[in-house]
Amino acid sequence: KSLQQMFVSKRFVFGSRSLEAEIWQQTLAAEIWQQTLAAEIWKQKFGSRNLAADVSSRNLAADVSSRNLAAE
């Protein structure tokens, strides 16, 4: 199966809204990972614990919002 066919069949099974939410969630997760990784590098370079705490609280907020989106 091609990737496009998989998406089409997924959309058929779950409805386009669920698929969009899933894509959004995965995109958000990738973005969070990128930001976390960048913060980790920053922390190792400059030793800022506050930055790490700030990032983890942002990640928590993003995680909650992605769960809310999925629940919708």
CHARMM internal coordinates of N, CA and C (Angstrom, degrees):
IC EDIT
DIST 1 N 1 CA 1.4760
DIST 1 CA 1 C 1.5231
ANGL 1 N 1 CA 1 C 110.29
DIST 1 C 2 N 1.3065
ANGL 1 CA 1 C 2 N 114.59
DIHE 1 N 1 CA 1 C 2 N 137.53
DIST 2 N 2 CA 1.4678
ANGL 1 C 2 N 2 CA 117.86
DIHE 1 CA 1 C 2 N 2 CA 176.10
DIST 2 CA 2 C 1.5216
ANGL 2 N 2 CA 2 C 108.76
DIHE 1 C 2 N 2 CA 2 C -77.34
DIST 2 C 3 N 1.3158
ANGL 2 CA 2 C 3 N 114.90
DIHE 2 N 2 CA 2 C 3 N 162.21
DIST 3 N 3 CA 1.4621
ANGL 2 C 3 N 3 CA 120.32
DIHE 2 CA 2 C 3 N 3 CA 179.49
DIST 3 CA 3 C 1.5256
ANGL 3 N 3 CA 3 C 110.29
DIHE 2 C 3 N 3 CA 3 C -59.94
DIST 3 C 4 N 1.3209
ANGL 3 CA 3 C 4 N 115.54
DIHE 3 N 3 CA 3 C 4 N -40.32
DIST 4 N 4 CA 1.4688
ANGL 3 C 4 N 4 CA 120.50
DIHE 3 CA 3 C 4 N 4 CA -179.45
DIST 4 CA 4 C 1.5320
ANGL 4 N 4 CA 4 C 110.85
DIHE 3 C 4 N 4 CA 4 C -63.17
DIST 4 C 5 N 1.3273
ANGL 4 CA 4 C 5 N 116.74
DIHE 4 N 4 CA 4 C 5 N -43.12
DIST 5 N 5 CA 1.4636
ANGL 4 C 5 N 5 CA 120.75
DIHE 4 CA 4 C 5 N 5 CA 178.42
DIST 5 CA 5 C 1.5232
ANGL 5 N 5 CA 5 C 110.93
DIHE 4 C 5 N 5 CA 5 C -62.39
DIST 5 C 6 N 1.3267
ANGL 5 CA 5 C 6 N 116.09
DIHE 5 N 5 CA 5 C 6 N -39.48
DIST 6 N 6 CA 1.4615
ANGL 5 C 6 N 6 CA 120.51
DIHE 5 CA 5 C 6 N 6 CA 178.39
DIST 6 CA 6 C 1.5214
ANGL 6 N 6 CA 6 C 110.57
DIHE 5 C 6 N 6 CA 6 C -61.63
DIST 6 C 7 N 1.3274
ANGL 6 CA 6 C 7 N 115.81
DIHE 6 N 6 CA 6 C 7 N -43.01
DIST 7 N 7 CA 1.4616
ANGL 6 C 7 N 7 CA 119.85
DIHE 6 CA 6 C 7 N 7 CA 179.02
DIST 7 CA 7 C 1.5261
ANGL 7 N 7 CA 7 C 111.02
DIHE 6 C 7 N 7 CA 7 C -65.13
DIST 7 C 8 N 1.3169
ANGL 7 CA 7 C 8 N 116.09
DIHE 7 N 7 CA 7 C 8 N -40.77
DIST 8 N 8 CA 1.4653
ANGL 7 C 8 N 8 CA 120.55
DIHE 7 CA 7 C 8 N 8 CA -179.97
DIST 8 CA 8 C 1.5223
ANGL 8 N 8 CA 8 C 110.00
DIHE 7 C 8 N 8 CA 8 C -63.78
DIST 8 C 9 N 1.3468
ANGL 8 CA 8 C 9 N 116.83
DIHE 8 N 8 CA 8 C 9 N -46.12
DIST 9 N 9 CA 1.4623
ANGL 8 C 9 N 9 CA 119.57
DIHE 8 CA 8 C 9 N 9 CA -179.20
DIST 9 CA 9 C 1.5269
ANGL 9 N 9 CA 9 C 110.77
DIHE 8 C 9 N 9 CA 9 C -67.19
DIST 9 C 10 N 1.3399
ANGL 9 CA 9 C 10 N 116.22
DIHE 9 N 9 CA 9 C 10 N -35.49
DIST 10 N 10 CA 1.4626
ANGL 9 C 10 N 10 CA 119.95
DIHE 9 CA 9 C 10 N 10 CA 177.41
DIST 10 CA 10 C 1.5186
ANGL 10 N 10 CA 10 C 110.44
DIHE 9 C 10 N 10 CA 10 C -64.62
DIST 10 C 11 N 1.3037
ANGL 10 CA 10 C 11 N 115.46
DIHE 10 N 10 CA 10 C 11 N -42.55
DIST 11 N 11 CA 1.4592
ANGL 10 C 11 N 11 CA 120.28
DIHE 10 CA 10 C 11 N 11 CA 179.97
DIST 11 CA 11 C 1.5219
ANGL 11 N 11 CA 11 C 109.76
DIHE 10 C 11 N 11 CA 11 C -62.80
DIST 11 C 12 N 1.3240
ANGL 11 CA 11 C 12 N 115.75
DIHE 11 N 11 CA 11 C 12 N -38.56
DIST 12 N 12 CA 1.4600
ANGL 11 C 12 N 12 CA 121.31
DIHE 11 CA 11 C 12 N 12 CA 179.64
DIST 12 CA 12 C 1.5241
ANGL 12 N 12 CA 12 C 110.51
DIHE 11 C 12 N 12 CA 12 C -63.98
DIST 12 C 13 N 1.3219
ANGL 12 CA 12 C 13 N 116.17
DIHE 12 N 12 CA 12 C 13 N -42.16
DIST 13 N 13 CA 1.4643
ANGL 12 C 13 N 13 CA 121.16
DIHE 12 CA 12 C 13 N 13 CA -177.26
DIST 13 CA 13 C 1.5257
ANGL 13 N 13 CA 13 C 111.62
DIHE 12 C 13 N 13 CA 13 C -73.56
DIST 13 C 14 N 1.3333
ANGL 13 CA 13 C 14 N 116.66
DIHE 13 N 13 CA 13 C 14 N -47.12
DIST 14 N 14 CA 1.4618
ANGL 13 C 14 N 14 CA 119.81
DIHE 13 CA 13 C 14 N 14 CA -170.89
DIST 14 CA 14 C 1.5250
ANGL 14 N 14 CA 14 C 114.30
DIHE 13 C 14 N 14 CA 14 C -101.03
DIST 14 C 15 N 1.3223
ANGL 14 CA 14 C 15 N 116.80
DIHE 14 N 14 CA 14 C 15 N -13.17
DIST 15 N 15 CA 1.4580
ANGL 14 C 15 N 15 CA 119.20
DIHE 14 CA 14 C 15 N 15 CA -174.06
DIST 15 CA 15 C 1.5160
ANGL 15 N 15 CA 15 C 109.68
DIHE 14 C 15 N 15 CA 15 C 87.50
DIST 15 C 16 N 1.3077
ANGL 15 CA 15 C 16 N 116.60
DIHE 15 N 15 CA 15 C 16 N 147.17
DIST 16 N 16 CA 1.4686
ANGL 15 C 16 N 16 CA 120.83
DIHE 15 CA 15 C 16 N 16 CA -172.80
DIST 16 CA 16 C 1.5215
ANGL 16 N 16 CA 16 C 112.04
DIHE 15 C 16 N 16 CA 16 C -63.32
DIST 16 C 17 N 1.3268
ANGL 16 CA 16 C 17 N 117.23
DIHE 16 N 16 CA 16 C 17 N -31.50
DIST 17 N 17 CA 1.4576
ANGL 16 C 17 N 17 CA 119.78
DIHE 16 CA 16 C 17 N 17 CA -177.48
DIST 17 CA 17 C 1.5290
ANGL 17 N 17 CA 17 C 111.93
DIHE 16 C 17 N 17 CA 17 C -65.45
DIST 17 C 18 N 1.3255
ANGL 17 CA 17 C 18 N 115.96
DIHE 17 N 17 CA 17 C 18 N -42.31
DIST 18 N 18 CA 1.4695
ANGL 17 C 18 N 18 CA 120.64
DIHE 17 CA 17 C 18 N 18 CA 177.96
DIST 18 CA 18 C 1.5161
ANGL 18 N 18 CA 18 C 110.49
DIHE 17 C 18 N 18 CA 18 C -63.16
DIST 18 C 19 N 1.3212
ANGL 18 CA 18 C 19 N 115.95
DIHE 18 N 18 CA 18 C 19 N -42.24
DIST 19 N 19 CA 1.4619
ANGL 18 C 19 N 19 CA 120.70
DIHE 18 CA 18 C 19 N 19 CA -179.64
DIST 19 CA 19 C 1.5165
ANGL 19 N 19 CA 19 C 110.20
DIHE 18 C 19 N 19 CA 19 C -63.66
DIST 19 C 20 N 1.3252
ANGL 19 CA 19 C 20 N 116.10
DIHE 19 N 19 CA 19 C 20 N -44.04
DIST 20 N 20 CA 1.4624
ANGL 19 C 20 N 20 CA 120.22
DIHE 19 CA 19 C 20 N 20 CA 178.80
DIST 20 CA 20 C 1.5230
ANGL 20 N 20 CA 20 C 110.63
DIHE 19 C 20 N 20 CA 20 C -61.23
DIST 20 C 21 N 1.3243
ANGL 20 CA 20 C 21 N 116.53
DIHE 20 N 20 CA 20 C 21 N -41.17
DIST 21 N 21 CA 1.4629
ANGL 20 C 21 N 21 CA 121.16
DIHE 20 CA 20 C 21 N 21 CA 179.12
DIST 21 CA 21 C 1.5259
ANGL 21 N 21 CA 21 C 110.24
DIHE 20 C 21 N 21 CA 21 C -63.81
DIST 21 C 22 N 1.3342
ANGL 21 CA 21 C 22 N 115.56
DIHE 21 N 21 CA 21 C 22 N -39.23
DIST 22 N 22 CA 1.4631
ANGL 21 C 22 N 22 CA 120.90
DIHE 21 CA 21 C 22 N 22 CA -179.30
DIST 22 CA 22 C 1.5318
ANGL 22 N 22 CA 22 C 110.14
DIHE 21 C 22 N 22 CA 22 C -66.11
DIST 22 C 23 N 1.3203
ANGL 22 CA 22 C 23 N 116.28
DIHE 22 N 22 CA 22 C 23 N -44.78
DIST 23 N 23 CA 1.4698
ANGL 22 C 23 N 23 CA 121.22
DIHE 22 CA 22 C 23 N 23 CA 178.33
DIST 23 CA 23 C 1.5223
ANGL 23 N 23 CA 23 C 109.45
DIHE 22 C 23 N 23 CA 23 C -62.34
DIST 23 C 24 N 1.3279
ANGL 23 CA 23 C 24 N 116.20
DIHE 23 N 23 CA 23 C 24 N -45.01
DIST 24 N 24 CA 1.4664
ANGL 23 C 24 N 24 CA 121.49
DIHE 23 CA 23 C 24 N 24 CA 179.44
DIST 24 CA 24 C 1.5203
ANGL 24 N 24 CA 24 C 110.48
DIHE 23 C 24 N 24 CA 24 C -59.04
DIST 24 C 25 N 1.3311
ANGL 24 CA 24 C 25 N 115.94
DIHE 24 N 24 CA 24 C 25 N -44.93
DIST 25 N 25 CA 1.4645
ANGL 24 C 25 N 25 CA 121.89
DIHE 24 CA 24 C 25 N 25 CA -179.54
DIST 25 CA 25 C 1.5265
ANGL 25 N 25 CA 25 C 110.93
DIHE 24 C 25 N 25 CA 25 C -61.33
DIST 25 C 26 N 1.3352
ANGL 25 CA 25 C 26 N 115.68
DIHE 25 N 25 CA 25 C 26 N -44.31
DIST 26 N 26 CA 1.4667
ANGL 25 C 26 N 26 CA 120.08
DIHE 25 CA 25 C 26 N 26 CA -179.88
DIST 26 CA 26 C 1.5196
ANGL 26 N 26 CA 26 C 110.97
DIHE 25 C 26 N 26 CA 26 C -66.58
DIST 26 C 27 N 1.3335
ANGL 26 CA 26 C 27 N 116.02
DIHE 26 N 26 CA 26 C 27 N -38.73
DIST 27 N 27 CA 1.4682
ANGL 26 C 27 N 27 CA 120.67
DIHE 26 CA 26 C 27 N 27 CA 178.59
DIST 27 CA 27 C 1.5181
ANGL 27 N 27 CA 27 C 109.51
DIHE 26 C 27 N 27 CA 27 C -65.14
DIST 27 C 28 N 1.3302
ANGL 27 CA 27 C 28 N 115.64
DIHE 27 N 27 CA 27 C 28 N -44.60
DIST 28 N 28 CA 1.4605
ANGL 27 C 28 N 28 CA 121.35
DIHE 27 CA 27 C 28 N 28 CA 179.41
DIST 28 CA 28 C 1.5269
ANGL 28 N 28 CA 28 C 110.30
DIHE 27 C 28 N 28 CA 28 C -61.99
DIST 28 C 29 N 1.3234
ANGL 28 CA 28 C 29 N 116.24
DIHE 28 N 28 CA 28 C 29 N -43.71
DIST 29 N 29 CA 1.4690
ANGL 28 C 29 N 29 CA 121.05
DIHE 28 CA 28 C 29 N 29 CA 179.03
DIST 29 CA 29 C 1.5293
ANGL 29 N 29 CA 29 C 110.93
DIHE 28 C 29 N 29 CA 29 C -60.29
DIST 29 C 30 N 1.3321
ANGL 29 CA 29 C 30 N 116.09
DIHE 29 N 29 CA 29 C 30 N -41.52
DIST 30 N 30 CA 1.4667
ANGL 29 C 30 N 30 CA 120.73
DIHE 29 CA 29 C 30 N 30 CA 179.13
DIST 30 CA 30 C 1.5223
ANGL 30 N 30 CA 30 C 110.56
DIHE 29 C 30 N 30 CA 30 C -65.07
DIST 30 C 31 N 1.3331
ANGL 30 CA 30 C 31 N 114.97
DIHE 30 N 30 CA 30 C 31 N -39.67
DIST 31 N 31 CA 1.4594
ANGL 30 C 31 N 31 CA 120.76
DIHE 30 CA 30 C 31 N 31 CA -179.60
DIST 31 CA 31 C 1.5363
ANGL 31 N 31 CA 31 C 110.38
DIHE 30 C 31 N 31 CA 31 C -67.05
DIST 31 C 32 N 1.3197
ANGL 31 CA 31 C 32 N 116.41
DIHE 31 N 31 CA 31 C 32 N -42.71
DIST 32 N 32 CA 1.4706
ANGL 31 C 32 N 32 CA 121.70
DIHE 31 CA 31 C 32 N 32 CA 177.81
DIST 32 CA 32 C 1.5252
ANGL 32 N 32 CA 32 C 109.54
DIHE 31 C 32 N 32 CA 32 C -61.29
DIST 32 C 33 N 1.3338
ANGL 32 CA 32 C 33 N 115.62
DIHE 32 N 32 CA 32 C 33 N -44.35
DIST 33 N 33 CA 1.4621
ANGL 32 C 33 N 33 CA 120.71
DIHE 32 CA 32 C 33 N 33 CA -179.97
DIST 33 CA 33 C 1.5120
ANGL 33 N 33 CA 33 C 110.35
DIHE 32 C 33 N 33 CA 33 C -59.24
DIST 33 C 34 N 1.3374
ANGL 33 CA 33 C 34 N 116.45
DIHE 33 N 33 CA 33 C 34 N -43.95
DIST 34 N 34 CA 1.4612
ANGL 33 C 34 N 34 CA 122.02
DIHE 33 CA 33 C 34 N 34 CA 179.92
DIST 34 CA 34 C 1.5253
ANGL 34 N 34 CA 34 C 110.48
DIHE 33 C 34 N 34 CA 34 C -60.76
DIST 34 C 35 N 1.3321
ANGL 34 CA 34 C 35 N 115.62
DIHE 34 N 34 CA 34 C 35 N -46.19
DIST 35 N 35 CA 1.4630
ANGL 34 C 35 N 35 CA 120.63
DIHE 34 CA 34 C 35 N 35 CA -179.22
DIST 35 CA 35 C 1.5256
ANGL 35 N 35 CA 35 C 111.11
DIHE 34 C 35 N 35 CA 35 C -66.00
DIST 35 C 36 N 1.3257
ANGL 35 CA 35 C 36 N 116.19
DIHE 35 N 35 CA 35 C 36 N -39.19
DIST 36 N 36 CA 1.4654
ANGL 35 C 36 N 36 CA 121.12
DIHE 35 CA 35 C 36 N 36 CA 179.33
DIST 36 CA 36 C 1.5169
ANGL 36 N 36 CA 36 C 110.04
DIHE 35 C 36 N 36 CA 36 C -64.96
DIST 36 C 37 N 1.3225
ANGL 36 CA 36 C 37 N 115.58
DIHE 36 N 36 CA 36 C 37 N -43.82
DIST 37 N 37 CA 1.4585
ANGL 36 C 37 N 37 CA 121.31
DIHE 36 CA 36 C 37 N 37 CA 179.41
DIST 37 CA 37 C 1.5259
ANGL 37 N 37 CA 37 C 110.32
DIHE 36 C 37 N 37 CA 37 C -62.37
DIST 37 C 38 N 1.3145
ANGL 37 CA 37 C 38 N 116.70
DIHE 37 N 37 CA 37 C 38 N -45.28
DIST 38 N 38 CA 1.4660
ANGL 37 C 38 N 38 CA 121.48
DIHE 37 CA 37 C 38 N 38 CA 178.70
DIST 38 CA 38 C 1.5308
ANGL 38 N 38 CA 38 C 110.46
DIHE 37 C 38 N 38 CA 38 C -60.89
DIST 38 C 39 N 1.3266
ANGL 38 CA 38 C 39 N 116.01
DIHE 38 N 38 CA 38 C 39 N -41.40
DIST 39 N 39 CA 1.4645
ANGL 38 C 39 N 39 CA 121.28
DIHE 38 CA 38 C 39 N 39 CA 179.84
DIST 39 CA 39 C 1.5281
ANGL 39 N 39 CA 39 C 110.79
DIHE 38 C 39 N 39 CA 39 C -66.73
DIST 39 C 40 N 1.3264
ANGL 39 CA 39 C 40 N 115.74
DIHE 39 N 39 CA 39 C 40 N -37.78
DIST 40 N 40 CA 1.4692
ANGL 39 C 40 N 40 CA 121.42
DIHE 39 CA 39 C 40 N 40 CA 179.12
DIST 40 CA 40 C 1.5269
ANGL 40 N 40 CA 40 C 110.11
DIHE 39 C 40 N 40 CA 40 C -63.26
DIST 40 C 41 N 1.3262
ANGL 40 CA 40 C 41 N 115.97
DIHE 40 N 40 CA 40 C 41 N -43.43
DIST 41 N 41 CA 1.4725
ANGL 40 C 41 N 41 CA 121.38
DIHE 40 CA 40 C 41 N 41 CA 177.80
DIST 41 CA 41 C 1.5303
ANGL 41 N 41 CA 41 C 109.32
DIHE 40 C 41 N 41 CA 41 C -63.55
DIST 41 C 42 N 1.3218
ANGL 41 CA 41 C 42 N 115.97
DIHE 41 N 41 CA 41 C 42 N -45.56
DIST 42 N 42 CA 1.4693
ANGL 41 C 42 N 42 CA 122.05
DIHE 41 CA 41 C 42 N 42 CA 178.86
DIST 42 CA 42 C 1.5231
ANGL 42 N 42 CA 42 C 110.07
DIHE 41 C 42 N 42 CA 42 C -58.69
DIST 42 C 43 N 1.3286
ANGL 42 CA 42 C 43 N 115.84
DIHE 42 N 42 CA 42 C 43 N -45.43
DIST 43 N 43 CA 1.4657
ANGL 42 C 43 N 43 CA 122.34
DIHE 42 CA 42 C 43 N 43 CA -178.18
DIST 43 CA 43 C 1.5301
ANGL 43 N 43 CA 43 C 110.59
DIHE 42 C 43 N 43 CA 43 C -61.38
DIST 43 C 44 N 1.3393
ANGL 43 CA 43 C 44 N 116.12
DIHE 43 N 43 CA 43 C 44 N -42.35
DIST 44 N 44 CA 1.4652
ANGL 43 C 44 N 44 CA 120.26
DIHE 43 CA 43 C 44 N 44 CA 179.86
DIST 44 CA 44 C 1.5250
ANGL 44 N 44 CA 44 C 111.16
DIHE 43 C 44 N 44 CA 44 C -67.89
DIST 44 C 45 N 1.3205
ANGL 44 CA 44 C 45 N 115.86
DIHE 44 N 44 CA 44 C 45 N -33.74
DIST 45 N 45 CA 1.4695
ANGL 44 C 45 N 45 CA 119.62
DIHE 44 CA 44 C 45 N 45 CA 179.37
DIST 45 CA 45 C 1.5205
ANGL 45 N 45 CA 45 C 111.39
DIHE 44 C 45 N 45 CA 45 C -73.87
DIST 45 C 46 N 1.3356
ANGL 45 CA 45 C 46 N 115.53
DIHE 45 N 45 CA 45 C 46 N -44.37
DIST 46 N 46 CA 1.4664
ANGL 45 C 46 N 46 CA 119.74
DIHE 45 CA 45 C 46 N 46 CA -170.26
DIST 46 CA 46 C 1.5252
ANGL 46 N 46 CA 46 C 114.45
DIHE 45 C 46 N 46 CA 46 C -114.08
DIST 46 C 47 N 1.3341
ANGL 46 CA 46 C 47 N 116.80
DIHE 46 N 46 CA 46 C 47 N -6.61
DIST 47 N 47 CA 1.4616
ANGL 46 C 47 N 47 CA 121.68
DIHE 46 CA 46 C 47 N 47 CA 176.33
DIST 47 CA 47 C 1.5164
ANGL 47 N 47 CA 47 C 114.40
DIHE 46 C 47 N 47 CA 47 C 63.16
DIST 47 C 48 N 1.3229
ANGL 47 CA 47 C 48 N 116.39
DIHE 47 N 47 CA 47 C 48 N 39.91
DIST 48 N 48 CA 1.4646
ANGL 47 C 48 N 48 CA 119.00
DIHE 47 CA 47 C 48 N 48 CA -179.28
DIST 48 CA 48 C 1.5277
ANGL 48 N 48 CA 48 C 110.91
DIHE 47 C 48 N 48 CA 48 C -95.13
DIST 48 C 49 N 1.3080
ANGL 48 CA 48 C 49 N 115.81
DIHE 48 N 48 CA 48 C 49 N 109.29
DIST 49 N 49 CA 1.4673
ANGL 48 C 49 N 49 CA 120.51
DIHE 48 CA 48 C 49 N 49 CA 177.62
DIST 49 CA 49 C 1.5237
ANGL 49 N 49 CA 49 C 110.97
DIHE 48 C 49 N 49 CA 49 C -74.41
DIST 49 C 50 N 1.3217
ANGL 49 CA 49 C 50 N 116.24
DIHE 49 N 49 CA 49 C 50 N -33.69
DIST 50 N 50 CA 1.4641
ANGL 49 C 50 N 50 CA 120.57
DIHE 49 CA 49 C 50 N 50 CA -179.57
DIST 50 CA 50 C 1.5204
ANGL 50 N 50 CA 50 C 111.53
DIHE 49 C 50 N 50 CA 50 C -60.86
DIST 50 C 51 N 1.3246
ANGL 50 CA 50 C 51 N 115.36
DIHE 50 N 50 CA 50 C 51 N -39.27
DIST 51 N 51 CA 1.4619
ANGL 50 C 51 N 51 CA 120.15
DIHE 50 CA 50 C 51 N 51 CA 178.67
DIST 51 CA 51 C 1.5262
ANGL 51 N 51 CA 51 C 110.38
DIHE 50 C 51 N 51 CA 51 C -61.42
DIST 51 C 52 N 1.3288
ANGL 51 CA 51 C 52 N 116.04
DIHE 51 N 51 CA 51 C 52 N -43.27
DIST 52 N 52 CA 1.4665
ANGL 51 C 52 N 52 CA 120.74
DIHE 51 CA 51 C 52 N 52 CA 179.81
DIST 52 CA 52 C 1.5279
ANGL 52 N 52 CA 52 C 110.78
DIHE 51 C 52 N 52 CA 52 C -61.62
DIST 52 C 53 N 1.3199
ANGL 52 CA 52 C 53 N 116.88
DIHE 52 N 52 CA 52 C 53 N -42.10
DIST 53 N 53 CA 1.4643
ANGL 52 C 53 N 53 CA 121.20
DIHE 52 CA 52 C 53 N 53 CA 179.03
DIST 53 CA 53 C 1.5241
ANGL 53 N 53 CA 53 C 110.48
DIHE 52 C 53 N 53 CA 53 C -65.15
DIST 53 C 54 N 1.3269
ANGL 53 CA 53 C 54 N 115.76
DIHE 53 N 53 CA 53 C 54 N -39.81
DIST 54 N 54 CA 1.4606
ANGL 53 C 54 N 54 CA 121.44
DIHE 53 CA 53 C 54 N 54 CA 179.17
DIST 54 CA 54 C 1.5254
ANGL 54 N 54 CA 54 C 110.58
DIHE 53 C 54 N 54 CA 54 C -62.66
DIST 54 C 55 N 1.3271
ANGL 54 CA 54 C 55 N 116.08
DIHE 54 N 54 CA 54 C 55 N -44.64
DIST 55 N 55 CA 1.4653
ANGL 54 C 55 N 55 CA 120.98
DIHE 54 CA 54 C 55 N 55 CA -179.63
DIST 55 CA 55 C 1.5227
ANGL 55 N 55 CA 55 C 110.88
DIHE 54 C 55 N 55 CA 55 C -65.35
DIST 55 C 56 N 1.3404
ANGL 55 CA 55 C 56 N 117.82
DIHE 55 N 55 CA 55 C 56 N -43.55
DIST 56 N 56 CA 1.4613
ANGL 55 C 56 N 56 CA 119.37
DIHE 55 CA 55 C 56 N 56 CA -178.41
DIST 56 CA 56 C 1.5279
ANGL 56 N 56 CA 56 C 111.28
DIHE 55 C 56 N 56 CA 56 C -65.39
DIST 56 C 57 N 1.3312
ANGL 56 CA 56 C 57 N 117.81
DIHE 56 N 56 CA 56 C 57 N -34.74
DIST 57 N 57 CA 1.4635
ANGL 56 C 57 N 57 CA 119.27
DIHE 56 CA 56 C 57 N 57 CA 177.65
DIST 57 CA 57 C 1.5281
ANGL 57 N 57 CA 57 C 110.82
DIHE 56 C 57 N 57 CA 57 C -70.55
DIST 57 C 58 N 1.3242
ANGL 57 CA 57 C 58 N 116.74
DIHE 57 N 57 CA 57 C 58 N -34.46
DIST 58 N 58 CA 1.4715
ANGL 57 C 58 N 58 CA 120.05
DIHE 57 CA 57 C 58 N 58 CA 175.01
DIST 58 CA 58 C 1.5146
ANGL 58 N 58 CA 58 C 110.97
DIHE 57 C 58 N 58 CA 58 C -66.83
DIST 58 C 59 N 1.3368
ANGL 58 CA 58 C 59 N 115.74
DIHE 58 N 58 CA 58 C 59 N -40.15
DIST 59 N 59 CA 1.4640
ANGL 58 C 59 N 59 CA 120.23
DIHE 58 CA 58 C 59 N 59 CA 178.65
DIST 59 CA 59 C 1.5230
ANGL 59 N 59 CA 59 C 110.45
DIHE 58 C 59 N 59 CA 59 C -61.77
DIST 59 C 60 N 1.3162
ANGL 59 CA 59 C 60 N 116.91
DIHE 59 N 59 CA 59 C 60 N -41.64
DIST 60 N 60 CA 1.4573
ANGL 59 C 60 N 60 CA 121.68
DIHE 59 CA 59 C 60 N 60 CA 178.73
DIST 60 CA 60 C 1.5255
ANGL 60 N 60 CA 60 C 110.00
DIHE 59 C 60 N 60 CA 60 C -60.37
DIST 60 C 61 N 1.3194
ANGL 60 CA 60 C 61 N 116.59
DIHE 60 N 60 CA 60 C 61 N -45.40
DIST 61 N 61 CA 1.4650
ANGL 60 C 61 N 61 CA 121.07
DIHE 60 CA 60 C 61 N 61 CA 179.27
DIST 61 CA 61 C 1.5270
ANGL 61 N 61 CA 61 C 111.02
DIHE 60 C 61 N 61 CA 61 C -62.71
DIST 61 C 62 N 1.3232
ANGL 61 CA 61 C 62 N 116.51
DIHE 61 N 61 CA 61 C 62 N -41.51
DIST 62 N 62 CA 1.4641
ANGL 61 C 62 N 62 CA 121.09
DIHE 61 CA 61 C 62 N 62 CA 179.75
DIST 62 CA 62 C 1.5234
ANGL 62 N 62 CA 62 C 110.69
DIHE 61 C 62 N 62 CA 62 C -67.43
DIST 62 C 63 N 1.3283
ANGL 62 CA 62 C 63 N 116.17
DIHE 62 N 62 CA 62 C 63 N -38.68
DIST 63 N 63 CA 1.4583
ANGL 62 C 63 N 63 CA 121.72
DIHE 62 CA 62 C 63 N 63 CA 179.31
DIST 63 CA 63 C 1.5246
ANGL 63 N 63 CA 63 C 110.04
DIHE 62 C 63 N 63 CA 63 C -63.24
DIST 63 C 64 N 1.3158
ANGL 63 CA 63 C 64 N 116.28
DIHE 63 N 63 CA 63 C 64 N -43.72
DIST 64 N 64 CA 1.4648
ANGL 63 C 64 N 64 CA 121.51
DIHE 63 CA 63 C 64 N 64 CA 179.17
DIST 64 CA 64 C 1.5189
ANGL 64 N 64 CA 64 C 110.13
DIHE 63 C 64 N 64 CA 64 C -63.93
DIST 64 C 65 N 1.3395
ANGL 64 CA 64 C 65 N 117.23
DIHE 64 N 64 CA 64 C 65 N -44.29
DIST 65 N 65 CA 1.4625
ANGL 64 C 65 N 65 CA 119.74
DIHE 64 CA 64 C 65 N 65 CA -179.01
DIST 65 CA 65 C 1.5265
ANGL 65 N 65 CA 65 C 111.46
DIHE 64 C 65 N 65 CA 65 C -66.54
DIST 65 C 66 N 1.3315
ANGL 65 CA 65 C 66 N 118.01
DIHE 65 N 65 CA 65 C 66 N -34.34
DIST 66 N 66 CA 1.4681
ANGL 65 C 66 N 66 CA 119.95
DIHE 65 CA 65 C 66 N 66 CA 178.25
DIST 66 CA 66 C 1.5276
ANGL 66 N 66 CA 66 C 110.57
DIHE 65 C 66 N 66 CA 66 C -70.70
DIST 66 C 67 N 1.3267
ANGL 66 CA 66 C 67 N 117.00
DIHE 66 N 66 CA 66 C 67 N -34.82
DIST 67 N 67 CA 1.4695
ANGL 66 C 67 N 67 CA 120.11
DIHE 66 CA 66 C 67 N 67 CA 176.25
DIST 67 CA 67 C 1.5213
ANGL 67 N 67 CA 67 C 110.34
DIHE 66 C 67 N 67 CA 67 C -67.27
DIST 67 C 68 N 1.3235
ANGL 67 CA 67 C 68 N 116.16
DIHE 67 N 67 CA 67 C 68 N -40.38
DIST 68 N 68 CA 1.4647
ANGL 67 C 68 N 68 CA 120.28
DIHE 67 CA 67 C 68 N 68 CA 178.25
DIST 68 CA 68 C 1.5177
ANGL 68 N 68 CA 68 C 110.77
DIHE 67 C 68 N 68 CA 68 C -62.17
DIST 68 C 69 N 1.3235
ANGL 68 CA 68 C 69 N 116.47
DIHE 68 N 68 CA 68 C 69 N -41.52
DIST 69 N 69 CA 1.4599
ANGL 68 C 69 N 69 CA 121.56
DIHE 68 CA 68 C 69 N 69 CA 178.72
DIST 69 CA 69 C 1.5246
ANGL 69 N 69 CA 69 C 110.14
DIHE 68 C 69 N 69 CA 69 C -62.73
DIST 69 C 70 N 1.3195
ANGL 69 CA 69 C 70 N 115.91
DIHE 69 N 69 CA 69 C 70 N -43.77
DIST 70 N 70 CA 1.4636
ANGL 69 C 70 N 70 CA 120.46
DIHE 69 CA 69 C 70 N 70 CA -179.96
DIST 70 CA 70 C 1.5283
ANGL 70 N 70 CA 70 C 110.59
DIHE 69 C 70 N 70 CA 70 C -64.55
DIST 70 C 71 N 1.3295
ANGL 70 CA 70 C 71 N 116.55
DIHE 70 N 70 CA 70 C 71 N -36.74
DIST 71 N 71 CA 1.4691
ANGL 70 C 71 N 71 CA 121.28
DIHE 70 CA 70 C 71 N 71 CA -179.89
DIST 71 CA 71 C 1.5248
ANGL 71 N 71 CA 71 C 111.21
DIHE 70 C 71 N 71 CA 71 C -67.84
DIST 71 C 72 N 1.3217
ANGL 71 CA 71 C 72 N 116.51
DIHE 71 N 71 CA 71 C 72 N -33.96
DIST 72 N 72 CA 1.4714
ANGL 71 C 72 N 72 CA 121.00
DIHE 71 CA 71 C 72 N 72 CA 176.88
DIST 72 CA 72 C 1.5160
ANGL 72 N 72 CA 72 C 110.24
DIHE 71 C 72 N 72 CA 72 C -60.91
END
COOR INIT
IC SEED 1 N 1 CA 1 C
IC BUILD
